[in-house]
Amino acid sequence: MDDERRRHKRISLKLSVCCQKVGLSDGRLYSGRTVNVSPGGMLLEMKSSGFRDGELLSVEMSVPPTEGLLEYGGSFSSYARVVRTGAKPQQSCPDHAVALEFCESPKFRV
């Protein structure tokens, strides 16, 4: 029996991510790294998130320059909803896991 509940297969990918809560004017930016990404969402590692399930975020992922593929780098941006948050109990580091579901397909900018 297949226990996978996701519609999209996630791939392991480490990208820098910057998030901001939508609708708040405090300008606070949250940063972290992706653990895995799919067309439908991603899992992030963050030192502390301060996010609650259901919150809407503006998300930007930086893509480094890659020889033969993307010479100058770029970024993906989208809006995403927080699906779940929590500490990562399997590791001794203080990172938090944040699962996001994209509200729209990420857009790529060079």
C-alpha positions, -999 to +999 in steps of 0.1 A: +000+000+000+013+035-009+012+059+021+022+089-001-006+115+002+009+142-020-003+149-055+032+159-066+065+141-061+090+163-041+126+165-049+154+172-025+167+207-032+186+232-011+177+268-021+177+300+000+142+312+008+129+346+020+093+348+033+070+376+045+036+374+060+009+388+037-012+416+051+012+427+078+030+460+073+058+454+098+082+445+070+097+415+088+115+390+066+120+354+075+148+333+059+155+297+056+164+269+032+143+244+013+145+207+022+124+196-007+102+212-034+074+202-058+050+220-081+025+220-052+046+231-023+078+228-003+093+220+031+116+247+047+141+246+075+142+278+095+158+289+128+124+300+141+094+307+120+067+324+141+042+311+115+008+295+123-011+270+102-032+287+076-012+319+073-005+333+039+031+341+029+049+358+001+078+335-008+110+340-029+135+312-036+170+322-049+185+300-076+223+302-078+241+305-112+246+271-127+271+265-155+254+252-186+219+256-172+213+291-157+244+312-162+232+342-141+209+326-115+175+340-107+146+335-083+112+319-080+084+338-063+049+328-052+023+330-025+020+300-002-002+288+027+014+274+058+002+238+061+021+228+093+050+239+115+071+222+141+105+215+156+126+189+139+128+162+167+150+139+147+179+163+147+198+181+175+198+215+157+172+241+167+157+244+132+120+243+126+102+226+097+076+246+079+055+229+052+040+252+026+014+247-001+017+270-032-014+291-039-002+297-074+025+283-096+059+299-087+070+325-113+107+325-124+127+358-128+162+361-141 
